[in-house]
Amino acid sequence: MKLFASSLLIGAILAMSGCTEPDTYPVTGIECDPNDPVQDMDASECTAVSGI
């Protein structure tokens, strides 16, 4: 039953994330601005937090 509930929850999250507008942030729904600093970010600038 836990596996079914987990699968259902993950499926619902994936389905809802596909329903966002292309020019909005998926969590907040705020419209993306061309001047947002995250537009210029690169994957190499993201670091994982360790020690948690």
PyMOL commands that set and color helices and strands:
alter all, ss='L'
color gray80, all
select helices_A, chain A and resi 2-17+37-40+43-45
alter helices_A, ss='H'
color red, helices_A
deselect
rebuild
show_as cartoon
